[in-house]
Structures are given as C-alpha cells and as structure tokens.
Amino acid sequence: MSTQPPSRTKFYKDKRNGKFMGVCAGIADYTGFDVTLVRILLILAIVMGGGALIPVYLLTGWIAQDKPREFSAQDPEDRRFWQGVRQSPARTTRDIRARFREIDRRLIDVESYVLNSNRSLAREIDELR
C-alpha cells in the first residue's frame, strides 16, 4: 500500500522551531511572517480577548500534524515559493507562465541568432526536420 507524500500547502505545526507545541512557528512558516511577530500578536490577542484563544491554541496544537522532516531542509527560495502558492495559487500560476514565456522568448532569440549567423548549421537542422 503506497502512502501519499505530504502536502506543501497544508498547515503543519513546527515543533523544531517552536517554543510551546509549535503552533506559532507553524503559522509563521505557513504565512511567511516572522515567528516573533506571530507570538507577539498571539499574546496580544489572548490579552485582548480575555483568554478566549487559549483553548483554540491548545486544540490546534493537539489536532495539527507535525511538520514532515523532508520539509525542514528547504532552502529559502523554495520556502518563499510555497508560501506564495498558499497565499495566492492563481498569482503563482501566472508568474510561472510568465517565466516560461520569457524563457521561450529567449530561446527563440538564441535560435534565430545561431541560425542566421551560421548557414551550414541552419541547413543541417533543416535536413533533420
């Protein structure tokens, strides 16, 4: 029976970087905010809300899964990419399409340069077609 790989767009608590249960570190990793800012905002919300968020925090820490080990070795660029996917999948898709269009445009430029400056190579490529 094969198991499904962990999802990069799912919320995980981050016990390795967390202080208590790893919920704030998981929120910071999921959203891209600084973990200290998330902790301060949580404390302010608990104080302002009269402690109503404490059961929510504990329930989240109890229910949420731990962050898989294969995600802990991500480089910063991968981490930013997946945070962007979680925040706006449509924008990420547009960005990827734009990058591929740019790569295609540059490849066409290189191909035209090579073919225009080297007639024998152009003939050989045409013979291959």
C-alpha positions as CSV (number, residue, x, y, z in Angstrom):
1,M,0.0,0.0,0.0
2,S,1.6,3.3,-1.1
3,T,1.3,6.4,1.0
4,Q,0.7,9.8,-0.3
5,P,3.5,12.3,0.1
6,P,3.0,15.2,2.5
7,S,1.3,18.3,1.1
8,R,3.3,21.5,0.9
9,T,0.2,23.6,1.0
10,K,-1.2,22.2,4.3
11,F,-0.7,23.7,7.8
12,Y,1.8,21.9,10.0
13,K,2.9,22.8,13.5
14,D,6.7,23.3,13.7
15,K,8.0,21.8,16.9
16,R,11.6,22.1,15.9
17,N,11.4,25.9,15.8
18,G,8.5,26.3,18.3
19,K,8.5,27.2,22.0
20,F,5.3,25.5,23.1
21,M,3.6,23.0,20.9
22,G,5.0,24.7,17.7
23,V,1.7,26.4,16.7
24,C,3.1,29.9,16.3
25,A,6.1,28.6,14.4
26,G,3.8,26.7,12.1
27,I,1.7,29.8,11.5
28,A,4.8,31.8,10.8
29,D,6.1,29.1,8.4
30,Y,2.7,28.8,6.7
31,T,2.2,32.6,6.2
32,G,5.8,33.8,5.8
33,F,5.6,36.2,8.8
34,D,8.4,36.4,11.4
35,V,7.7,33.9,14.2
36,T,8.4,36.6,16.9
37,L,5.7,38.8,15.3
38,V,3.2,35.9,15.4
39,R,4.0,35.2,19.0
40,I,3.5,38.8,20.0
41,L,0.2,39.0,18.1
42,L,-1.0,35.8,19.7
43,I,-0.2,37.2,23.2
44,L,-1.9,40.5,22.4
45,A,-5.0,38.6,21.0
46,I,-5.1,36.4,24.2
47,V,-4.9,39.5,26.4
48,M,-7.5,41.5,24.4
49,G,-9.8,38.5,24.1
50,G,-9.7,37.7,27.8
51,G,-8.1,34.3,27.2
52,A,-10.6,33.0,24.7
53,L,-7.9,32.0,22.3
54,I,-6.1,29.7,24.7
55,P,-8.4,26.7,24.0
56,V,-8.2,27.4,20.3
57,Y,-4.4,27.4,20.6
58,L,-4.3,24.1,22.6
59,L,-6.8,22.5,20.2
60,T,-4.7,23.5,17.2
61,G,-1.6,22.1,18.9
62,W,-3.4,18.9,19.6
63,I,-5.0,18.4,16.2
64,A,-2.4,19.7,13.7
65,Q,0.2,17.3,12.4
66,D,3.9,17.8,12.9
67,K,5.9,19.3,10.0
68,P,7.4,16.4,8.0
69,R,11.2,16.0,8.2
70,E,11.7,16.4,4.4
71,F,10.3,20.0,4.7
72,S,12.9,21.1,7.3
73,A,15.8,21.1,4.8
74,Q,14.2,23.5,2.4
75,D,16.2,26.4,1.0
76,P,14.8,29.9,1.5
77,E,13.7,30.2,-2.2
78,D,11.6,27.0,-2.0
79,R,10.1,28.2,1.2
80,R,9.1,31.6,-0.3
81,F,7.7,29.8,-3.4
82,W,5.4,27.5,-1.4
83,Q,4.3,30.4,0.8
84,G,3.3,32.2,-2.3
85,V,1.4,29.2,-3.6
86,R,-0.5,29.0,-0.3
87,Q,-1.3,32.8,-0.3
88,S,-2.3,33.1,-4.0
89,P,-2.3,30.0,-6.2
90,A,-3.6,32.0,-9.2
91,R,-0.8,34.6,-8.9
92,T,1.8,31.9,-8.6
93,T,0.5,30.2,-11.7
94,R,0.6,33.5,-13.6
95,D,4.2,34.1,-12.5
96,I,5.3,30.6,-13.6
97,R,3.6,31.1,-17.0
98,A,5.3,34.5,-17.4
99,R,8.7,32.9,-16.6
100,F,8.1,30.2,-19.2
101,R,7.1,32.7,-21.8
102,E,10.3,34.7,-21.1
103,I,12.4,31.5,-21.4
104,D,10.7,30.7,-24.7
105,R,11.3,34.2,-26.0
106,R,15.0,34.0,-25.0
107,L,15.3,30.5,-26.6
108,I,13.8,31.8,-29.9
109,D,16.3,34.7,-29.8
110,V,19.2,32.3,-29.3
111,E,17.9,30.0,-32.1
112,S,17.5,32.9,-34.6
113,Y,20.9,34.2,-33.8
114,V,22.6,30.8,-34.3
115,L,20.6,30.1,-37.5
116,N,21.1,33.5,-39.0
117,S,24.9,33.6,-38.3
118,N,25.6,30.0,-39.3
119,R,24.1,29.0,-42.6
120,S,25.6,25.5,-42.7
121,L,24.1,24.7,-39.2
122,A,20.8,26.0,-40.4
123,R,20.9,23.7,-43.4
124,E,21.8,20.7,-41.2
125,I,18.9,21.5,-38.8
126,D,16.5,21.7,-41.8
127,E,17.7,18.4,-43.1
128,L,16.9,16.8,-39.7
129,R,13.3,18.0,-39.9
